[in-house]
Amino acid sequence: MRFMRFGPSIIFLRTVHSDAVKKAIGEIFSVNEIPTDEAIRKSREFETVLFVTEEWIKKTLPPKTGFLIKHGAPYVISTVINRNLPVERVHVESTLIFLRVPENVDEALSFIAKKYGGKVTTLRDALDEGEAGDTVVGVTKKRLSSPIGPEEIEGAVLIRRGFLQVYRELSIDAPLLLFKLLPQWNELTIKIYDTEKRYEENIERLMMVIEDLDLGFVVGEGWDWDYPRPFMRVPVYKLKLLTWEKPEKVKFLLKGIEYYGYKRLCDIDVFVEGKKINWTSLGKFSSKFELAKAAREELEKGLSEDVLKKLREIEEKLAEESGS
């Protein structure tokens, strides 16, 4: 589970030749000017959101449109300089860090502000007031592997300190903060069994889903034995998952990778305090296959495009090799 990541770098180019600079930026980086909220929402870690404004504008409030560039700020700035674009001034925004919490956003903001001597404010005001050497921590309840728009940042803390120091300390303090905000966590045991012994591929699929959906922290894994019937012992791979999600939700989503089409690829069981979660407790489904189909639809809605593509590639291969 990712509970912290960097946001995009934000750069302002001040110029009296805004139209010419915008045209050059579009050609150099092969990008179009898009709405600001869309640029931030589509941005990934370490990418750059760039704004071109008139030289006399001093505020760092983003204009309505900007450029999303799939490169880091150093590359973007060096390119602007080396191409001799008619830019009078470059302003780099505060470094943006996203922190995910399950609930109690106000308590999280207060904790961060007190711990790091920061100021609780909105994301918009934090970016406007902050300088290049400052750090802005934006708090959200949305998983960090998904796109995050400005409207999904529920509060921010402006910290007048460099991001390296803040990031190092926050990476140590964040787990403590999470357990403070949500004392009751669920420890689940997940077991995988494959009659055709293709554990490497099935474990990879399981980990891809857990990581991409931010379902929890894997705190232990290894081999074990299971006894489906008396005197019958089969090898299983098991892992322990620490999560704030409901166990039934985890069981439901993982049911979506047991099948590929009509072919069963593996068995996945989920246990809470040693008790197996029965599939009949997940809703009114007439069969395991109907449940798996519904779970797969829900799973695919949440997975990122890259992970879903890779998942399907692995599953197609397993289905071709499957004898059932």
C-alpha positions in Angstrom: 0.0 0.0 0.0 1.3 3.4 -0.9 0.4 6.0 1.7 2.7 8.8 0.3 3.9 10.0 -3.1 5.1 13.1 -4.9 2.8 15.2 -7.0 3.8 16.9 -10.2 6.3 19.7 -10.4 4.6 23.0 -11.1 6.5 25.7 -13.2 5.5 29.2 -14.3 7.2 30.8 -17.3 6.8 34.6 -17.2 7.0 36.3 -20.6 5.8 39.2 -22.6 5.7 36.8 -25.6 3.2 34.3 -24.1 1.6 33.2 -27.5 5.0 32.5 -29.0 6.2 30.6 -25.9 3.0 28.5 -25.7 3.4 27.6 -29.4 7.1 26.6 -28.8 6.2 24.5 -25.7 3.6 22.6 -27.6 5.9 21.9 -30.5 9.0 21.0 -28.4 7.2 18.6 -26.0 4.4 17.5 -28.4 1.6 18.6 -26.0 -1.5 20.7 -26.1 -2.8 23.3 -23.6 -5.5 21.7 -21.4 -7.6 22.8 -18.4 -5.5 23.1 -15.3 -7.6 20.7 -13.2 -7.3 18.1 -16.0 -3.5 18.6 -16.2 -3.1 18.0 -12.4 -5.5 15.1 -12.4 -3.7 13.3 -15.2 -0.2 14.0 -13.9 1.9 11.3 -12.4 4.7 11.4 -9.9 7.6 13.8 -10.9 5.9 14.9 -14.2 5.5 18.6 -14.8 2.6 21.0 -15.1 3.7 24.1 -16.8 2.0 27.5 -17.1 2.9 30.4 -19.4 1.8 33.7 -18.0 2.4 37.4 -18.7 5.6 38.7 -17.1 3.8 41.3 -14.9 1.7 38.6 -13.2 3.4 37.9 -9.8 0.9 35.6 -8.2 1.4 31.8 -8.5 -2.3 31.0 -8.7 -2.6 28.7 -11.7 -4.4 30.1 -14.8 -7.3 28.2 -16.3 -5.1 26.2 -18.7 -1.6 24.7 -18.8 0.6 22.0 -20.2 1.1 18.5 -18.8 4.6 17.4 -19.8 5.7 13.8 -19.2 9.2 14.8 -18.0 10.7 16.0 -14.7 11.2 19.7 -14.0 15.0 19.7 -14.5 14.6 18.4 -18.1 11.8 20.9 -18.8 13.7 23.9 -17.4 17.0 22.9 -19.2 15.1 22.5 -22.5 13.5 25.9 -22.1 16.9 27.5 -21.5 18.8 25.6 -24.2 16.1 26.5 -26.8 16.5 30.2 -25.9 12.8 30.7 -25.5 11.9 34.4 -24.8 11.2 33.9 -21.1 12.0 36.7 -18.6 11.5 34.7 -15.4 11.0 31.2 -14.2 9.1 30.4 -11.0 9.1 26.9 -9.5 6.3 26.0 -7.1 6.7 24.4 -3.7 7.3 20.6 -3.9 4.0 18.8 -3.6 3.6 15.6 -1.6 0.3 13.6 -1.5 -0.5 11.7 1.7 -3.3 9.2 1.8 -5.3 8.6 5.0 -8.4 6.3 5.5 -10.4 8.9 7.5 -10.1 11.7 10.0 -8.5 14.2 7.5 -8.7 17.1 10.0 -6.8 15.1 12.6 -4.1 14.2 10.0 -3.7 17.8 9.0 -3.3 19.0 12.6 -0.8 16.2 13.3 1.4 17.2 10.3 1.1 20.9 11.0 2.2 20.5 14.6 4.9 17.9 13.9 6.6 20.0 11.1 5.7 23.5 12.1 3.3 24.0 9.1 0.1 25.9 8.4 -3.2 24.1 7.6 -4.8 25.6 4.5 -6.3 24.7 1.2 -4.2 23.3 -1.7 -4.8 26.4 -3.7 -3.7 28.8 -1.0 -0.7 26.7 -0.1 0.6 26.8 -3.6 0.0 30.5 -3.9 1.8 31.3 -0.6 4.6 28.7 -0.9 8.0 29.4 -2.4 10.3 27.1 -4.3 12.1 25.9 -1.2 8.9 25.0 0.7 6.9 21.8 0.9 3.1 21.3 0.5 1.6 18.2 1.9 -1.8 17.5 0.4 -4.1 15.0 2.2 -6.5 12.8 0.4 -8.6 9.7 1.0 -8.2 8.5 -2.5 -5.7 5.8 -3.3 -2.4 7.1 -4.7 -2.1 4.7 -7.6 -5.1 6.4 -9.2 -5.3 9.9 -10.8 -5.9 12.7 -8.2 -7.5 16.0 -9.1 -7.3 19.2 -7.0 -10.9 18.6 -5.8 -9.8 15.3 -4.2 -7.2 17.0 -2.0 -9.2 17.6 1.2 -6.7 19.9 2.9 -3.1 20.9 2.8 -0.2 21.9 5.0 2.3 24.5 3.9 5.7 23.7 5.5 8.5 26.3 5.2 11.2 23.6 4.9 12.9 21.8 2.0 11.1 18.7 0.7 14.0 16.3 1.2 14.0 16.7 4.9 10.3 16.7 5.1 9.9 13.6 2.9 12.5 11.7 5.0 10.8 12.5 8.3 7.3 12.0 6.9 8.2 8.5 5.5 9.1 7.5 9.1 6.2 9.3 10.8 3.4 8.4 8.4 2.9 4.7 9.5 2.5 6.0 13.1 0.0 8.6 11.9 -2.0 5.9 10.1 -2.2 3.7 13.1 -3.2 6.8 15.3 -6.0 7.7 12.9 -7.2 4.1 12.6 -6.3 1.9 15.6 -8.3 -1.1 14.4 -6.7 -2.8 11.4 -7.6 -6.1 9.9 -5.0 -8.8 9.5 -5.9 -11.2 6.7 -4.3 -14.5 5.6 -4.6 -15.1 1.9 -3.9 -18.6 0.4 -3.4 -19.5 -3.2 -3.6 -23.0 -4.6 -3.1 -24.0 -8.2 -3.6 -27.6 -9.3 -1.2 -27.0 -12.2 1.5 -25.5 -9.9 1.8 -22.2 -11.8 2.5 -20.3 -8.6 4.9 -17.7 -10.0 2.3 -16.3 -12.4 -0.6 -16.4 -9.9 1.5 -14.8 -7.1 2.4 -12.1 -9.5 -1.2 -11.5 -10.4 -2.2 -11.3 -6.8 0.5 -8.8 -5.9 -0.3 -6.7 -8.9 -3.9 -6.4 -7.7 -3.0 -5.7 -4.1 -0.5 -3.0 -5.0 -2.4 -1.3 -7.7 -5.6 -1.1 -5.7 -3.7 -0.2 -2.5 -5.5 -3.0 -0.5 -3.0 -3.0 2.3 0.5 -3.9 3.5 1.9 -7.3 2.9 3.7 -8.1 6.2 4.6 -11.7 5.6 4.5 -14.4 2.9 5.8 -18.0 2.3 4.8 -21.6 1.6 2.5 -23.7 3.7 0.3 -26.8 3.6 -3.4 -27.0 3.4 -5.7 -30.0 4.0 -8.9 -29.8 1.7 -9.8 -33.3 2.7 -8.7 -35.8 5.3 -5.3 -37.3 4.6 -4.9 -35.0 1.5 -2.1 -32.4 1.8 -1.6 -29.8 -0.9 1.0 -27.0 -1.1 -0.3 -23.4 -0.9 1.3 -20.0 -1.0 0.1 -17.7 1.7 0.6 -14.1 2.6 -0.5 -11.9 5.5 -2.1 -8.6 4.6 -2.6 -5.7 7.0 -5.4 -3.5 5.8 -8.0 -1.0 6.7 -10.4 -2.4 4.1 -13.2 -4.7 5.1 -12.2 -8.3 4.7 -15.3 -9.0 2.6 -14.3 -6.4 0.1 -10.8 -7.9 -0.2 -12.3 -11.4 -0.7 -14.7 -10.1 -3.3 -12.0 -8.3 -5.4 -9.6 -11.3 -5.3 -12.4 -13.5 -6.5 -12.1 -11.6 -9.7 -8.7 -13.2 -10.5 -9.7 -16.8 -9.9 -11.3 -17.2 -13.3 -10.4 -15.9 -16.8 -13.5 -16.3 -18.9 -14.8 -19.8 -18.1 -11.4 -21.2 -17.0 -10.4 -21.4 -13.4 -6.8 -20.3 -12.9 -6.4 -20.8 -9.2 -8.2 -21.0 -5.8 -7.8 -18.0 -3.5 -9.0 -18.2 0.1 -9.1 -15.3 2.6 -9.1 -15.9 6.4 -9.8 -13.5 9.3 -8.5 -14.7 12.7 -8.2 -18.2 11.3 -11.8 -18.3 9.9 -12.3 -18.6 6.2 -14.6 -16.1 4.5 -17.3 -18.1 2.7 -18.2 -16.9 -0.8 -21.9 -17.1 0.1 -21.4 -14.2 2.6 -20.4 -11.8 -0.2 -23.9 -11.3 -1.6 -26.8 -13.0 -3.3 -25.0 -14.9 -6.1 -26.4 -18.2 -7.5 -22.9 -19.7 -8.1 -19.2 -19.0 -7.6 -18.9 -18.3 -11.3 -21.5 -15.6 -11.1 -19.7 -14.1 -8.1 -16.4 -14.2 -10.0 -17.9 -12.5 -13.0 -19.3 -9.6 -10.9 -16.0 -9.4 -9.0 -14.1 -9.2 -12.2 -16.2 -6.3 -13.5 -15.6 -4.4 -10.3 -11.9 -5.2 -10.3 -11.3 -3.9 -13.8 -13.0 -0.6 -13.0 -10.4 0.0 -10.3 -7.2 -1.2 -11.9 -4.9 1.2 -13.8 -4.7 0.6 -17.6 -1.0 -0.6 -17.4 -1.7 -3.1 -14.7 -4.9 -4.4 -16.4 -3.1 -4.9 -19.7 -0.3 -6.8 -18.0 -2.8 -8.9 -16.0 -4.7 -9.9 -19.1 -1.5 -10.9 -20.9 -0.5 -13.2 -18.0 -4.1 -14.6 -17.8 -4.3 -15.3 -21.5 -1.1 -17.4 -21.3 -2.4 -19.3 -18.3 -5.7 -19.9 -19.9 -4.1 -21.3 -23.0 -2.0 -23.7 -20.9 -4.8 -24.7 -18.7 -6.3 -28.1 -19.1 -9.6 -27.3 -17.4 
